Amino acid sequence: MSEVQEISEQDASQLSSELSKRPGGVVHAKPIEINNIFYDPLIPPKLHQSADGSQEYKGGKVISKDEAYSMMFWAKDQPKGLRKAMIINLESAAESGTFSSFVGVDNSDSDKIQFDQKSKEKLSAYRIMAEEKGYTIGSFRYIKRAGTAQAKIEKAK
């Protein structure tokens, strides 16, 4: 039986950079979802059992839905050069003040239009990348005739 060891955030970050040095390219871990809460896969919560037998998760690094969806996006095999193309898209969108991207929608569950999973992941990846580059992307709205999601983009204050 193997022993589970706890690692610090700094060790997790170092492990992450070591994983990216494999011959096949960068390894992107998928987030852990427990009870509709997303956790960093390198710093997961621990399951604790109380004296009365009830169990609950404690600790771990909680991440936002945008961070989780972005992780899911990059965990899939994305074409080489996509990150650079996305940065160029963000920079040109920032000049005009409006960011736009083609999206798919899923209308099967309700009358309300919702972006499909692939689109949620892509838009979140753009939002996280924009934050890294010093931009803020507002709320997305669906432009039906164009099949795009559109939002305001501006330099972060």
C-alpha positions as CSV (number, residue, x, y, z in Angstrom):
1,M,0.0,0.0,0.0
2,S,1.4,3.4,-1.0
3,E,1.6,6.3,1.4
4,V,0.0,9.6,0.4
5,Q,2.1,12.7,0.9
6,E,0.9,16.3,1.2
7,I,2.7,18.8,-1.1
8,S,2.8,22.6,-0.8
9,E,1.6,25.0,-3.4
10,Q,5.2,25.8,-4.3
11,D,6.0,22.1,-4.7
12,A,2.9,21.7,-6.8
13,S,4.0,24.6,-9.0
14,Q,7.4,23.0,-9.4
15,L,5.9,19.6,-10.2
16,S,3.7,21.3,-12.8
17,S,6.7,22.9,-14.5
18,E,8.5,19.5,-14.5
19,L,5.5,17.8,-16.1
20,S,5.7,20.3,-18.9
21,K,9.2,19.2,-19.9
22,R,8.1,15.8,-21.3
23,P,9.0,14.9,-24.9
24,G,5.4,15.0,-26.1
25,G,4.8,18.5,-25.0
26,V,3.0,20.1,-22.1
27,V,0.9,18.0,-19.8
28,H,-2.2,19.9,-18.6
29,A,-4.1,18.4,-15.7
30,K,-7.9,18.5,-15.5
31,P,-9.6,20.1,-12.5
32,I,-11.3,18.0,-9.9
33,E,-15.0,18.7,-9.4
34,I,-16.7,17.7,-6.1
35,N,-20.2,18.9,-5.3
36,N,-20.1,21.5,-8.1
37,I,-16.9,23.0,-6.7
38,F,-13.7,22.9,-8.7
39,Y,-10.3,22.2,-7.2
40,D,-6.8,22.5,-8.5
41,P,-5.7,18.9,-9.4
42,L,-2.3,19.4,-7.8
43,I,-3.8,20.6,-4.5
44,P,-7.0,18.5,-4.0
45,P,-9.2,18.5,-0.9
46,K,-8.9,15.7,1.6
47,L,-11.9,13.6,2.7
48,H,-12.3,13.8,6.5
49,Q,-14.5,11.5,8.5
50,S,-16.0,12.7,11.7
51,A,-16.7,10.7,14.8
52,D,-20.4,10.3,13.9
53,G,-19.3,8.7,10.6
54,S,-20.2,11.6,8.3
55,Q,-17.7,12.6,5.7
56,E,-16.8,15.9,4.2
57,Y,-14.0,17.4,2.0
58,K,-11.7,19.9,3.6
59,G,-8.8,22.0,2.3
60,G,-7.6,22.0,-1.3
61,K,-7.3,24.9,-3.6
62,V,-10.7,26.0,-4.9
63,I,-10.5,27.5,-8.4
64,S,-13.1,29.5,-10.4
65,K,-15.3,28.0,-13.1
66,D,-13.3,30.0,-15.7
67,E,-10.0,28.5,-14.4
68,A,-11.6,25.0,-14.4
69,Y,-13.0,25.3,-17.9
70,S,-9.7,26.8,-19.1
71,M,-7.8,23.8,-17.7
72,M,-10.3,21.5,-19.5
73,F,-9.7,23.3,-22.7
74,W,-5.9,23.1,-22.5
75,A,-6.0,19.5,-21.3
76,K,-7.3,18.5,-24.7
77,D,-4.8,18.3,-27.6
78,Q,-4.9,21.8,-29.0
79,P,-3.2,22.6,-32.3
80,K,0.4,24.0,-32.1
81,G,0.4,27.8,-32.3
82,L,-3.2,28.1,-30.9
83,R,-2.0,30.0,-27.8
84,K,-0.2,32.6,-30.0
85,A,-3.2,33.0,-32.3
86,M,-5.5,33.5,-29.3
87,I,-3.1,36.2,-27.9
88,I,-3.2,38.0,-31.3
89,N,-7.0,37.8,-31.3
90,L,-7.1,39.3,-27.8
91,E,-4.8,42.2,-28.7
92,S,-6.7,43.1,-31.8
93,A,-10.0,42.9,-30.0
94,A,-8.7,45.1,-27.3
95,E,-8.0,47.8,-29.9
96,S,-11.6,47.8,-30.9
97,G,-13.0,47.3,-27.4
98,T,-15.1,44.2,-28.4
99,F,-14.1,40.6,-28.2
100,S,-15.9,38.1,-30.4
101,S,-15.6,34.3,-31.0
102,F,-17.6,31.7,-32.8
103,V,-19.5,29.4,-30.4
104,G,-21.8,26.4,-30.4
105,V,-25.0,26.4,-28.4
106,D,-27.0,23.8,-26.5
107,N,-30.7,24.4,-26.5
108,S,-31.8,20.9,-25.4
109,D,-32.4,21.5,-21.7
110,S,-34.4,24.8,-21.7
111,D,-35.7,27.7,-23.6
112,K,-32.6,29.7,-22.5
113,I,-29.7,29.6,-24.9
114,Q,-26.6,28.1,-23.3
115,F,-23.1,27.8,-24.8
116,D,-22.1,24.2,-25.4
117,Q,-19.3,22.7,-23.3
118,K,-16.6,23.2,-25.9
119,S,-17.5,26.8,-26.2
120,K,-17.5,27.4,-22.5
121,E,-14.0,25.9,-22.3
122,K,-12.7,28.1,-25.1
123,L,-14.3,31.3,-23.8
124,S,-12.9,30.6,-20.4
125,A,-9.4,30.0,-21.8
126,Y,-9.7,33.4,-23.6
127,R,-10.8,35.1,-20.3
128,I,-7.9,33.6,-18.3
129,M,-5.4,34.4,-21.0
130,A,-6.8,38.0,-21.2
131,E,-6.3,38.4,-17.4
132,E,-2.7,37.1,-17.8
133,K,-2.1,39.8,-20.5
134,G,-3.7,42.6,-18.4
135,Y,-7.1,42.7,-20.0
136,T,-10.6,42.3,-18.6
137,I,-13.4,40.6,-20.6
138,G,-16.9,41.4,-19.6
139,S,-20.0,39.1,-19.7
140,F,-20.6,37.3,-23.0
141,R,-23.8,37.6,-25.0
142,Y,-24.9,35.5,-27.9
143,I,-25.3,37.0,-31.3
144,K,-27.6,34.6,-33.0
145,R,-27.3,35.7,-36.6
146,A,-23.5,35.7,-36.4
147,G,-23.2,32.5,-34.3
148,T,-20.8,34.3,-32.0
149,A,-20.3,35.3,-28.4
150,Q,-19.4,38.9,-27.9
151,A,-18.1,40.9,-24.9
152,K,-16.4,44.1,-24.0
153,I,-12.7,43.9,-23.5
154,E,-10.6,46.6,-21.9
155,K,-7.2,47.1,-20.2
156,A,-7.4,46.1,-16.5
157,K,-7.3,49.0,-14.1
